[in-house]
Amino acid sequence: MPPYRILVVDDSAFMRKVVSDIVNSDETLTVVGTARNGAEAIEAVKLLRPDAVTMDLEMPVMTGLEALPMLMKEAPTPVIMLSSSTVEGAAATIQALELGAFDFVPKPSGPNTSDLGRLQESLAATLRAAVAFRREETVSRLQPAPLPPPSPPRPKATEPLVRGGVAPPTQPKPTAASKPPARPAAPAPAKPAASASAAPSAKPVGKPAARPKPPVPEAPPPAKQRPKPPNAALNRVVAIGTSTGGPRALQQVLTRLPEHFPAPVLVVQHMPAGFTKSLAQRLNTLCAIEVTEAEDGMELRPGAAYIAPGGLHMTLRKEGGSYRIRLNEDPPRSGHRPSVDALFESLALTPELDRTAVLMTGMGSDGAKGMKALYDQGVRRTIAEDASSCIVYGMPRAAVELGCVAKTVPLESIADQIRKEVEQAEEV
């Protein structure tokens, strides 16, 4: 098989050389051209027809953000953004993912740091994944597709999400009267198989295996009397795990949950430190529920979503009369921190709660073992995104193969399925 053809776009001659050297050092990849800005990139893509593009965000003449929607419209191609971990860079990265970027990798902070080694590993694997899946699947996944109408936004309550003296998020939320209409859906990128947080070292060999049909889960064990939760106001919880393609999927799901959603939502999205806060802030401007980056000690409450911070595991713990988020720096699980397995396994320690677990698009198998642990306890509110809508059918597939998925639904139906499961949850 000929090597995958990559276009490198960056206004810095140094970064063009660094990225080109990384690409050319991999026998499955080759650089077919370079460009210094977004305008040159669009013309180069039309001329060279690369399999994938690496693109900087901040460039003269035309930025990466300005070029991305034009590229998706005129010559859809998987684009991997090289992103700064500054506040501004992280926010721009989230916007790029909404505009159709396939994925991103953190940009090294300088020429003499270990970041260059991490860039080499993650960039090469992400590029291989993008083009491998692109050759199997149609690039129509890069075209914009409108999101279903979100729940009506509401004026945000002045009461903060945080309990126990932790400062509330600083970004103010617009009121229903001043809030602009929800943006159309970000275009779904071509199917990848790697994320910026942890890229695999193995190279794809040939065509990916056929996707299995979901097995019929075994009959649930006889219902047991659940212990009464310590806080009668909180008797249900939803946990969601996702990776590559997750920001767009989370937007589709969380914007459809109503203001008075009767359960808290815990979210693990595989992202490096510095990016999850921007993701939470962006979702918070679009959703009727509150969305924040989780902090250690936060007390859960219904109608709120908590996103695990990059670089930390997030777990749920019952402490006295409340349920609180606990963060830790335990070793990565399957290369990931935060890990979906760590979150799901902590939910297994709270059998008095009615738990709904969800796995959406993402590479690898993180979350499958944790979902199996819940399923073995008798939890049957387990949901996996269907292969037809996944950007990467990895994490959901792993759970399906373990036989621990009760419902398999496409992305556009996940929010409705979550609402149905939570509404059916036993009132205690």
N, C-alpha and C positions, 0 to 999 in steps of 0.2 A: 504494500500500500504506500503511495507517495505521502510525504510528510504534509501535515496540515499547514496551510498558508496563512501567515499572520501579518497584519498591518500594525505598525507601532506609531502611536500619535502622542507627541509631547513637544512642548516648546523648548525644553531644555535639551541641549545636545548631549549633556552628560547622561540624563535619564534615557534618552533614545538609545545610547550605546549600552547602558546597563541592561535595559529591557531586551534589546536585540541580542546581546550576548547570552542572556538567560534563555531566550527562545531558541537560538541556534545551538545551544549546548544540549538540547533535547533532540534525540534522533527522530522523534515523531513530529517535530515542529520545524518550520523555517520562516524567516522573515522575507516577505516579498516586496516590502516597501516601507517607507516612513513618511510621516507628515508632521508639520510644525504647529498646526492649529486645526480647528474644527472644519473650516472651509476647505482646506487642503485634504482633510480626511474624507469628506464626502466625495470629492472628485476622485480621490485615490481608490475608494471602495468601488465606485462605478467602473473605473478602468481596470483594476487588478482583480476584483471579485475574490477577496480573501475569505478564508473560512471563519476568521474571527479577528477582532480588533482590540488592541489595548489602547486606552485613551485617558489622558490626564483631564482633570476637571478645569483648572484655571489656565487658560491660554489666551494670548492676544488674538485680535481679529475676530475670532469666534471661539467661545468657550466650549468645553465638552457638553455642558448642559444645553447650550444653544444648538449644538450640532446633533445631539442625540435624537430628538424627535424628527428632525429632517432626515436623518439616516434611517430611522425606522420606517419612515414613509416612502423614501425613494429607493432604498437598497437594504432591506432588512438583513442584518448581520449580527451575530452575537457580539456584544461589546462588554469588555471587562474594564471597569474604571479603576484607575490608580488613585487612591483616596488618601487625603491627609486626615490625621486623627484630631485635628483642631476642632473646636466647636463649629466653626464655619464649614470646615471640610466635611465633618460628619453630617451636618444638615444637608449639604449639597449632595452627599452620597445617597442619603435616603431619597432625595428628590430624583436623582438619576435612576434609582431602582424603580421608582414610580413611572418614570418616563420610558422604561423599557430596557435598561441595562441588564445584562445577564447576571452579573455578580460584580463584586469588587474585591480588591486586595489592598491592604494598607500600604501606603507609600513609605519607603525608608526615610528616616529622619536625616541621614547623612551618608557620605561615602565610606566611612570607616566604622560602621556599626554592625552588630549581628543582625540588624533588620534586613540587610542584603541577603543573608542566607535564608531567612524566612521568606523573603520575597521570591527567591529562586524556587523554593519548594512549592509555595502556594500558587504562584502565577503559572508555572508550567502545568501543574495538575489541573488548575481551573481551565486553562486553555484547552488541554486535551479533552476534558470532560465536555466543554461547550461544543467543540466541533464534532466530537464523536456522536453526541446525541443529535446534533444538527443534521448529520448525514443520515441518521436513521429516521428522524422525524421531520415533518415539514416546517419550514421557517415561518409559516403563518402564525405560529405561536408568538412571534414578535409583534404582530399587528395589534393595535389597540382594540380593546373590547370593553364596552361600557360595564361598569359595576352596577348591580341592582341597586334600587333606591335605598339609601341608608335610613335608619330610624331618625325621626325628626330630632334635631339638636335641641338642647334645652339650656336655659340659663344655668350656669354652674353654681352649685351651692358654695357658700363661703367656708363651710366646714372643710378642713383639709383631709386628705386621705390618711395622713400620718398620725400615728398614736405614739405615746410614750416619749414625747419631747423631740421627735425627729422633725426637722423642718419640712414644710410642705413644698411642692414644686413652685419655682419662682415664676414660671411663665403663666401669665393670666389667660383664662379661657374666655373667648368671646361669648356674648349672650346670644340667645336665639334671634334677637332682633338685629344684631350687628353681624352675626356670623355669615360669611359668604356661602353660597351653595356648594355642596360637595363637588370636588373635582371629578371628572370622568376617570375611569379606571386607568391605572398605569398599564401599558402594554405588557403582555406576558412574554418574558424572554424565552429564547430557545432553550430546549431542555439541557440543563447542566448535570453534572454529577459531583460537584465539589463546591465547597463554600469557603469564604475568606477566613473563617475561624480555624479550620483544620482541613487541609487538603490531603488526599490520599497519595501515597507514593507509588502504588501499583498503577500500571498503565493499562488502559482498556485493550482487550484482545478480541478483535473481530466484533461481530454484531452482538449487542447485549441479549441475554437470554430472554425467552418469551416470558411475559408477565403471567404469574399464576392466577387462576381464579380463586376468589376468596373461599376458603373452606367453610362449611357450615359449622358454627361453634357448637360445642357439646351443650347438652341441656344444663341449665344452671342448677346448682345444688339447692336443696330445700332452703327456703327463706329462713333466716335467723333473726331473732329479735335484736335489733341494733341497740347499743348503749345510747343513752340520751346525751347529746352534746352538752358541754358545760355552758355554752351560751345559746339559749333557745332561739335567739334572733339569727343565728348562723347555723344552718343545718345542711347546707349544700355548698359544693365547691366545684368549679370547672378548671381543668388544667389542660393547656395546649402546648404541644411541642412542634417546632418546625425549623427548617434550615434554609437551604437555597430556594429562592422563590417565596420565602416566608413573608417579607414585608408587604408585598402585594396581597398575598393570601390573608394575612392578618387584617389588612385594611378592609377587604371584602367581608370578613366575618365580624369583626368588632363593630363596624359601622352599622351593622344590622341588629345589634343588641339594643333593647330599649333602655331608656333612662332608669327605670325602676327594675332593672334586671335583678331577680331575687337571689343571686349568688355572686361571690367574688370570682374573678378569672385570673388564674396564674399562668403566665406565658414564658416559655423558654424559646428564644430565637437565637440560633448560633450566630454570634457577632463578636468581634473583638471589643475590648474595653474602649470606651470613648464614642461608640456608635449607637449603643442601645438607648442612651438618654435622648438623642436626637430622634430616634424612632418613636419613643414614647411621646415626646412633645408633639411630633407630627400627627400621630394617631389621636392625641388628645384634642387637637383642633378639629378633627373630623367626626368624632364619636359623640353619641349622646351619653354614654357612660364615661366615667373618669378613667384616664389612662396615665400611669406614671411609671417611672423606673423604680423598681423595688429598692428599699433600704432596710437594713437589718433592724428588726424590732417592730416593723409596721404591723399593726393589727388589721386583720382582714375585715372588710365590710362588703355587703352586697352592693351591686351597681358600680363596681370598680374593677379595673384590670391592672395587674402588676407585672411589669416586664423585668425578667432577671437581668441584672447588669452584666455586661461582658467581663469575662475573667473571674466570675464568682458563681459557685453553685447556689441555687435557691431551693430551700426546703420549707415545708410547713410544719409547725410545731404547736401542740396544744400546751398552753401555759396558764394554769389556774383556770380562770373563767373566760379565756379568750384564745383565739388562734392567731399566731404571729408568724411572720416571715423571718427565717434565719438564713443568713448568707455565710458561706465559708470558702476557704481556699484549699479544700481537699484536692488531691491530684485529679487531673482531667479523666473523664470517663470516655473511653473509645475516642480519645483525642479531643474531647470537648469539655469546656468549662465556660459557661454553664452547661449542664447536662440534663436532658429530659429524663433520663433514667433516675437521676438523683431526685428530681422533683416527684416523679410518679412513685418512687419507692417510699418517699416520706409520706405520701398520701396513704400508703398501705398501713401506716401506723395510726391512722385516724378512722377506724372502721365505723365510728358513730356518725360520721358525715356521709351524706349521699354524694358520691363522687362521679363526675363525668370526665373521662380522659379522651383527648383528641390528638391524633397525629396527622400532620399535613405535610406537604411537599418538603423534601429534603433528602440529601445524600446520606448513605450509610444506614445504620440500624439503631441509632440512639433513640431511646424511648420504648422500643419493642419489649425489652426485658422487663422494664418497669410496668408497662401495660399488662404483660403476662402475669406479673405478681399481683396486680389488682384483680385480674380476671380469675386467677386461682383462688382469690378470696371470695369470689361470688359476684364481683362487680360486673354488671352487664351493660353499663352505660359507657361503652368503648366505641369510639368512632374513628375511622380512617378515611382520608381523602382518596377518592377513586383515581385509578391510573389515568383516566381520560383527561383529568384536569390538572394533574401534578406537573410542575416544571421538572422535578426529579422524583420518580416513583421509587424511592429508596426506603425511607423510614416507615411509611405506611405499608409498603410491601413486606418489610421484615416482620411487622406485627401480624399481618395477614398470614404469613407463612407459619407463625407460631400458633395460629388458631385462636387468637385472643381478641379478635375484632367482631363486635356484635353488629355494627352497621358500617357499610361502606357507601359513601355518598360523594357526588362531585362537589367541587368547591362552592358553587353557587347555592348549594343546599345545606351546607354545614351549619350556618347560623340558625336556620330553621330547625335543624335536627337538634342542635344544642338547646334551643328554647323548648322544644318538645320534651327532651329528656329532663330538663330542670323542672318544668311544670309538672311532670309526672312523678317527680321525686317525692318520696314520702314526707309528709309534714310531721315534724316531731316537736 
